[in-house]
Amino acid sequence: MPLIPRLPPGYHAQPAFHHQVDGIGFDFYRAYDTERALDPLRSFWLMTEDSDARGTMPPRTHFLGFADWARAHHTNVNDYHVFANPQTKLDELRRWLAAPSSGDLVDVQEP
């Protein structure tokens, strides 16, 4: 099970699509609030780097939430379709995921 970011109580995330390249998985998760409505600001990309199956360390993960992406790209919630595009080039996803994130998705503020 990948180590995903923390969401507010009652929220949940569902994987929407997955890309696998060599030992790296790219997953897009849609976040939903307590009323089961889509919360685009807390939706996120997760990159999971496979680890040695014989080792005791969990796989390394990196994530980027839409709110952080929107702030970094000086955009707003209307561009969710760009962030959530399953056809985004993997090199672009790697570049996005290399940027620092806020750390969790509990205290996300509107960009």
The 8 nearest C-alpha neighbors of each residue, nearest first, counted from 0:
[[1, 2, 3, 57, 58, 47, 60, 59],
 [2, 0, 3, 47, 60, 58, 57, 59],
 [1, 3, 0, 60, 4, 58, 59, 57],
 [2, 4, 1, 5, 45, 62, 60, 61],
 [5, 3, 103, 104, 6, 2, 62, 102],
 [4, 6, 103, 104, 105, 3, 7, 102],
 [5, 7, 105, 104, 10, 4, 8, 11],
 [6, 8, 105, 10, 9, 5, 104, 106],
 [9, 7, 10, 6, 33, 11, 105, 32],
 [8, 10, 33, 7, 11, 32, 6, 34],
 [11, 9, 32, 33, 8, 31, 7, 6],
 [10, 12, 31, 30, 9, 13, 32, 6],
 [13, 11, 30, 29, 28, 31, 14, 10],
 [12, 14, 28, 29, 15, 30, 11, 31],
 [13, 15, 28, 27, 16, 29, 26, 12],
 [14, 16, 28, 27, 13, 29, 17, 26],
 [17, 15, 27, 26, 14, 85, 18, 28],
 [16, 18, 26, 25, 27, 19, 24, 15],
 [17, 19, 25, 24, 26, 20, 16, 23],
 [20, 18, 24, 23, 25, 21, 17, 22],
 [21, 19, 23, 22, 24, 18, 25, 89],
 [20, 22, 23, 19, 24, 49, 48, 18],
 [23, 21, 49, 48, 20, 24, 19, 50],
 [24, 22, 48, 20, 47, 21, 19, 49],
 [23, 25, 19, 47, 46, 18, 20, 26],
 [26, 24, 46, 18, 17, 45, 19, 47],
 [27, 25, 17, 45, 44, 16, 28, 24],
 [26, 28, 44, 16, 15, 14, 43, 45],
 [29, 27, 14, 13, 43, 15, 42, 12],
 [28, 30, 42, 13, 12, 14, 15, 31],
 [31, 29, 12, 42, 38, 41, 11, 37],
 [30, 32, 37, 35, 38, 36, 11, 10],
 [33, 31, 10, 35, 34, 36, 38, 37],
 [32, 34, 9, 10, 35, 31, 36, 8],
 [33, 35, 32, 36, 31, 10, 9, 37],
 [36, 34, 32, 31, 33, 37, 10, 11],
 [37, 35, 31, 34, 32, 38, 33, 30],
 [36, 38, 31, 30, 39, 32, 35, 29],
 [37, 39, 31, 30, 40, 41, 32, 36],
 [40, 38, 42, 41, 37, 30, 65, 79],
 [39, 41, 66, 65, 38, 42, 64, 107],
 [42, 40, 39, 30, 38, 104, 64, 65],
 [43, 41, 29, 30, 39, 28, 64, 40],
 [44, 42, 64, 28, 63, 65, 27, 41],
 [43, 45, 27, 63, 62, 26, 28, 64],
 [46, 44, 62, 26, 25, 61, 27, 47],
 [45, 47, 25, 61, 60, 24, 62, 26],
 [48, 46, 60, 24, 23, 59, 49, 58],
 [47, 49, 23, 59, 58, 22, 60, 50],
 [50, 48, 22, 58, 23, 47, 51, 59],
 [49, 51, 58, 52, 48, 57, 59, 56],
 [50, 52, 54, 53, 49, 56, 58, 55],
 [53, 51, 54, 50, 55, 49, 56, 57],
 [54, 52, 51, 55, 50, 56, 57, 49],
 [55, 53, 51, 52, 56, 50, 57, 58],
 [54, 56, 57, 53, 52, 51, 50, 58],
 [55, 57, 54, 58, 50, 51, 59, 52],
 [56, 58, 59, 55, 50, 54, 1, 2],
 [59, 57, 50, 49, 48, 60, 47, 56],
 [60, 58, 48, 47, 57, 61, 49, 50],
 [59, 61, 47, 46, 48, 58, 2, 62],
 [62, 60, 46, 45, 96, 47, 59, 63],
 [63, 61, 45, 44, 96, 46, 64, 43],
 [62, 64, 44, 43, 96, 100, 65, 67],
 [65, 63, 43, 66, 67, 42, 41, 68],
 [64, 66, 68, 40, 67, 43, 42, 69],
 [65, 67, 40, 69, 68, 64, 110, 70],
 [68, 66, 70, 69, 65, 64, 71, 100],
 [69, 67, 65, 71, 70, 66, 72, 64],
 [68, 70, 74, 66, 72, 67, 71, 75],
 [71, 69, 73, 67, 110, 68, 72, 66],
 [72, 70, 68, 69, 73, 67, 74, 66],
 [71, 73, 69, 74, 70, 68, 67, 75],
 [74, 72, 70, 71, 69, 75, 110, 68],
 [73, 75, 69, 72, 70, 78, 76, 110],
 [76, 74, 77, 69, 78, 110, 73, 70],
 [75, 77, 78, 79, 40, 74, 69, 39],
 [76, 78, 75, 79, 80, 74, 81, 69],
 [79, 77, 80, 76, 81, 75, 74, 82],
 [78, 80, 82, 81, 76, 77, 83, 39],
 [79, 81, 83, 78, 82, 84, 77, 76],
 [82, 80, 79, 84, 78, 83, 87, 77],
 [83, 81, 79, 80, 84, 65, 78, 68],
 [82, 84, 80, 81, 79, 85, 27, 87],
 [83, 85, 86, 81, 87, 82, 80, 79],
 [86, 84, 87, 83, 16, 27, 17, 88],
 [87, 85, 84, 88, 89, 83, 81, 18],
 [88, 86, 85, 84, 89, 91, 92, 82],
 [89, 87, 91, 90, 86, 92, 85, 93],
 [88, 90, 92, 91, 93, 87, 25, 18],
 [91, 89, 93, 92, 88, 94, 87, 95],
 [90, 92, 94, 88, 89, 93, 95, 87],
 [93, 91, 89, 95, 94, 90, 96, 88],
 [94, 92, 90, 96, 91, 95, 97, 89],
 [93, 95, 91, 97, 92, 96, 90, 98],
 [96, 94, 92, 93, 97, 98, 91, 63],
 [95, 97, 93, 98, 94, 63, 92, 62],
 [96, 98, 94, 95, 93, 99, 61, 92],
 [99, 97, 96, 95, 100, 94, 63, 71],
 [100, 98, 97, 101, 96, 63, 102, 67],
 [101, 99, 102, 63, 67, 98, 62, 64],
 [100, 102, 103, 67, 99, 104, 107, 64],
 [103, 101, 100, 104, 4, 99, 5, 62],
 [102, 104, 4, 5, 105, 101, 6, 106],
 [103, 105, 6, 107, 5, 41, 106, 4],
 [104, 106, 7, 6, 107, 103, 5, 41],
 [107, 105, 104, 108, 103, 7, 6, 101],
 [108, 106, 104, 105, 109, 66, 41, 40],
 [107, 109, 110, 106, 66, 40, 105, 104],
 [108, 110, 107, 66, 40, 76, 75, 70],
 [109, 70, 66, 75, 108, 69, 74, 67]]
